[in-house]
Amino acid sequence: MSLFNQFYRFNNYVVGSYKSILHGRSNWLQQQVCSYTKKSAEDRLGIEKPKRPLTPFFKFMTQMRPALLAKNPGITSKEAIVWSSKHWQQLDAETKTQMTKEYEKDLEDYRKIKELYEKSLTDQQKADIQRVKEELAEAREKRKLKAEYKEMGRPKKPMSSYFLFSQTKKESFQSKNLKEFQENVKSEWVKLPESERIKYEKQAQNLMDKYKKDLEAWELKMINIGRTDLVRVKPSREKKPKTAKTNQ
């Protein structure tokens, strides 16, 4: 047995069993590799859902955490995956086979627990979970669309007259906190003479007119390159039925 495999088995013993890692609140996979993962619908509703067991490779990553962090305290998630992949390839077949058997057993236990969990849910909980899942899916689509807009250079909607005014006050209230700054700006905006307010409204209108033209040009470009999915859906006007002319 190689020195690395001996070290791995010793580290596995020190860290503890897989089940203790699985049920731990601060496992490395969640903190280092999947820190970007958002809460599930059940998590948001405070419902404790059984966790699917980690595959042998991700279990290996979790168990090797102490050694990896001790050697590389500032390691990134990407570097951790590369490091783990390299050493996973060096692991002996006997250890991998044992880990696979443990995973299959954990998976079998998980399926039984999950079945009991699903039966324990009330109709209201099921409805709430479905609702939150739909909300999360909608939020993901919005984030995806926003990212695509940015990537494809979609024009940004300009600021309103009020926000244009607030931009001129940043230096004046630089030392104040955000809430105090907002309150001061609001107070000054209310007291602003009509002649001054019209200037900001005209500026905002000019920016909006330019934005609309730029947006139409951008949408035409998207249509030409086949990205009609990024173009706004304009409601079609229903044609009024023609009335038959009667001869008088």
C-alpha positions as CSV (number, residue, x, y, z in Angstrom):
1,M,0.0,0.0,0.0
2,S,1.4,3.4,-1.0
3,L,2.3,6.0,1.6
4,F,-0.5,8.3,0.3
5,N,-3.1,5.5,0.7
6,Q,-1.9,4.9,4.3
7,F,-2.2,8.6,5.1
8,Y,-5.7,8.7,3.6
9,R,-6.9,5.8,5.7
10,F,-5.4,7.3,8.8
11,N,-7.0,10.7,8.0
12,N,-10.4,8.9,7.4
13,Y,-10.1,7.4,10.9
14,V,-9.3,10.7,12.5
15,V,-12.1,12.7,10.7
16,G,-14.7,10.2,11.6
17,S,-17.4,8.1,9.9
18,Y,-19.2,9.2,6.8
19,K,-22.5,9.5,8.6
20,S,-21.1,12.0,11.1
21,I,-19.8,14.1,8.2
22,L,-23.1,13.8,6.4
23,H,-25.1,15.2,9.3
24,G,-22.5,17.8,10.3
25,R,-23.5,21.4,9.9
26,S,-20.2,22.7,8.6
27,N,-18.9,20.1,6.1
28,W,-16.2,21.3,3.7
29,L,-18.2,20.5,0.6
30,Q,-20.8,23.1,1.4
31,Q,-18.3,25.7,2.6
32,Q,-15.5,25.3,0.1
33,V,-16.9,23.6,-3.1
34,C,-20.5,24.6,-3.2
35,S,-20.6,27.9,-1.4
36,Y,-22.6,29.3,-4.3
37,T,-25.5,26.9,-3.7
38,K,-28.7,28.7,-2.6
39,K,-31.1,27.4,0.0
40,S,-33.6,24.8,-1.2
41,A,-37.4,25.4,-0.9
42,E,-37.5,23.2,2.2
43,D,-34.6,25.1,3.9
44,R,-36.4,28.4,3.2
45,L,-39.6,27.0,4.8
46,G,-37.7,25.6,7.8
47,I,-38.5,22.0,6.8
48,E,-35.8,19.5,7.6
49,K,-35.4,17.4,4.4
50,P,-33.1,14.3,4.4
51,K,-29.8,15.0,2.6
52,R,-28.7,12.7,-0.2
53,P,-25.4,11.0,0.6
54,L,-22.2,12.2,-1.1
55,T,-20.7,10.1,-3.9
56,P,-17.4,8.4,-3.1
57,F,-15.4,11.2,-4.8
58,F,-17.1,14.0,-2.9
59,K,-16.9,12.0,0.3
60,F,-13.2,11.7,-0.4
61,M,-12.9,15.5,-0.8
62,T,-14.6,16.0,2.6
63,Q,-12.4,13.5,4.4
64,M,-9.3,15.0,3.0
65,R,-10.2,18.5,4.1
66,P,-7.9,18.7,7.2
67,A,-4.8,17.6,5.3
68,L,-5.6,19.9,2.4
69,L,-6.2,23.0,4.5
70,A,-3.2,22.4,6.7
71,K,-1.0,22.3,3.6
72,N,-2.8,25.1,1.6
73,P,-4.8,27.4,4.0
74,G,-5.9,29.8,1.3
75,I,-6.8,27.2,-1.4
76,T,-9.7,28.1,-3.7
77,S,-12.6,25.8,-4.6
78,K,-11.3,25.2,-8.1
79,E,-7.8,24.4,-6.8
80,A,-9.3,22.0,-4.2
81,I,-11.2,20.1,-6.9
82,V,-8.0,19.8,-9.0
83,W,-6.0,18.6,-6.0
84,S,-8.6,16.1,-4.9
85,S,-9.1,14.7,-8.5
86,K,-5.3,14.1,-8.8
87,H,-5.1,12.3,-5.4
88,W,-8.4,10.4,-6.1
89,Q,-6.7,8.9,-9.1
90,Q,-3.9,7.7,-6.9
91,L,-6.2,5.9,-4.4
92,D,-6.0,2.1,-4.5
93,A,-8.9,0.1,-6.0
94,E,-9.6,-1.7,-2.6
95,T,-10.3,1.6,-0.9
96,K,-12.5,2.9,-3.7
97,T,-14.5,-0.4,-3.7
98,Q,-15.1,-0.1,0.0
99,M,-16.2,3.5,-0.4
100,T,-18.6,2.5,-3.2
101,K,-20.1,-0.1,-0.9
102,E,-20.6,2.4,1.9
103,Y,-22.2,4.8,-0.6
104,E,-24.6,2.2,-1.8
105,K,-25.6,1.4,1.8
106,D,-26.0,5.1,2.7
107,L,-28.1,5.6,-0.5
108,E,-30.4,2.7,0.4
109,D,-30.9,4.2,3.9
110,Y,-31.5,7.6,2.4
111,R,-34.2,6.3,0.1
112,K,-36.0,4.8,3.0
113,I,-35.8,7.9,5.1
114,K,-36.9,10.0,2.2
115,E,-40.0,7.9,1.7
116,L,-40.9,8.4,5.3
117,Y,-40.2,12.1,5.1
118,E,-42.5,12.5,2.0
119,K,-45.3,10.6,3.7
120,S,-45.0,12.9,6.8
121,L,-45.6,16.1,4.8
122,T,-49.0,17.7,5.1
123,D,-50.9,18.9,2.1
124,Q,-50.2,22.5,3.1
125,Q,-46.4,21.8,3.3
126,K,-46.4,20.2,-0.1
127,A,-48.2,23.2,-1.5
128,D,-45.8,25.6,0.1
129,I,-42.8,23.6,-1.1
130,Q,-44.2,23.7,-4.7
131,R,-44.9,27.4,-4.5
132,V,-41.4,28.2,-3.2
133,K,-39.8,26.0,-5.9
134,E,-41.6,27.9,-8.6
135,E,-40.5,31.2,-7.1
136,L,-36.9,30.0,-7.0
137,A,-37.1,28.8,-10.6
138,E,-38.5,32.1,-11.7
139,A,-35.8,34.0,-9.8
140,R,-33.1,31.8,-11.5
141,E,-34.5,32.6,-14.9
142,K,-34.5,36.3,-14.2
143,R,-30.8,36.1,-13.1
144,K,-30.0,34.1,-16.2
145,L,-31.8,36.6,-18.4
146,K,-30.1,39.6,-16.6
147,A,-26.6,37.9,-17.2
148,E,-27.4,37.4,-20.9
149,Y,-28.5,41.1,-21.2
150,K,-25.2,42.2,-19.8
151,E,-23.2,39.8,-22.0
152,M,-25.0,40.9,-25.1
153,G,-24.7,44.6,-24.3
154,R,-28.4,45.5,-23.7
155,P,-28.8,49.3,-22.9
156,K,-29.4,50.1,-19.3
157,K,-32.5,51.9,-18.2
158,P,-31.5,55.5,-17.1
159,M,-32.1,57.0,-13.7
160,S,-35.2,58.9,-12.8
161,S,-35.1,62.7,-12.1
162,Y,-35.0,62.0,-8.3
163,F,-32.0,59.7,-8.6
164,L,-30.2,62.1,-10.9
165,F,-30.7,64.7,-8.2
166,S,-29.4,62.3,-5.5
167,Q,-26.2,61.8,-7.5
168,T,-25.3,65.5,-7.1
169,K,-25.6,65.1,-3.3
170,K,-23.2,62.3,-2.8
171,E,-20.2,64.4,-1.8
172,S,-22.3,66.6,0.5
173,F,-23.4,63.6,2.6
174,Q,-20.3,61.4,2.2
175,S,-19.7,61.2,6.0
176,K,-23.3,60.2,6.8
177,N,-24.7,56.7,6.8
178,L,-27.0,55.5,4.0
179,K,-30.2,56.0,5.8
180,E,-29.3,59.5,6.9
181,F,-28.2,60.3,3.3
182,Q,-31.5,59.1,1.9
183,E,-33.5,61.1,4.4
184,N,-31.5,64.2,3.6
185,V,-31.9,63.8,-0.2
186,K,-35.6,63.2,0.2
187,S,-36.0,66.3,2.3
188,E,-34.1,68.5,-0.2
189,W,-36.0,67.1,-3.1
190,V,-39.3,68.0,-1.6
191,K,-38.0,71.6,-0.9
192,L,-36.5,71.9,-4.4
193,P,-38.0,74.8,-6.4
194,E,-40.2,73.8,-9.3
195,S,-37.8,75.5,-11.8
196,E,-34.9,73.3,-10.5
197,R,-36.9,70.1,-10.5
198,I,-38.0,70.7,-14.1
199,K,-34.3,70.6,-15.1
200,Y,-33.8,67.2,-13.6
201,E,-37.1,65.9,-15.1
202,K,-36.1,67.2,-18.6
203,Q,-32.7,65.5,-18.2
204,A,-34.3,62.3,-17.2
205,Q,-36.7,62.5,-20.1
206,N,-33.9,63.1,-22.6
207,L,-32.0,60.1,-21.2
208,M,-35.2,58.0,-21.5
209,D,-35.8,59.0,-25.1
210,K,-32.2,58.0,-26.0
211,Y,-32.6,54.7,-24.1
212,K,-35.7,53.8,-26.0
213,K,-34.0,54.4,-29.3
214,D,-30.9,52.5,-28.3
215,L,-33.0,49.6,-27.0
216,E,-35.0,49.4,-30.3
217,A,-31.7,49.3,-32.2
218,W,-30.3,46.7,-29.9
219,E,-33.4,44.5,-30.3
220,L,-33.2,44.8,-34.0
221,K,-29.6,43.6,-33.8
222,M,-30.7,40.6,-31.6
223,I,-33.4,39.7,-34.2
224,N,-30.8,39.8,-37.0
225,I,-28.5,37.4,-35.1
226,G,-31.3,35.0,-34.1
227,R,-31.6,36.0,-30.4
228,T,-35.3,36.8,-30.5
229,D,-35.6,35.3,-27.0
230,L,-33.9,38.5,-25.7
231,V,-36.4,40.8,-27.4
232,R,-39.4,42.2,-25.4
233,V,-42.7,40.6,-26.2
234,K,-44.9,43.3,-27.5
235,P,-48.6,42.8,-27.0
236,S,-50.4,42.5,-30.3
237,R,-53.3,44.8,-30.9
238,E,-56.6,43.0,-31.6
239,K,-58.1,44.2,-34.9
240,K,-61.6,45.5,-34.6
241,P,-64.0,43.6,-36.8
242,K,-65.2,45.6,-39.7
243,T,-68.8,46.5,-39.6
244,A,-70.7,45.8,-42.8
245,K,-71.9,48.9,-44.5
246,T,-75.5,49.1,-45.1
247,N,-77.0,50.7,-48.1
248,Q,-79.4,53.4,-47.2
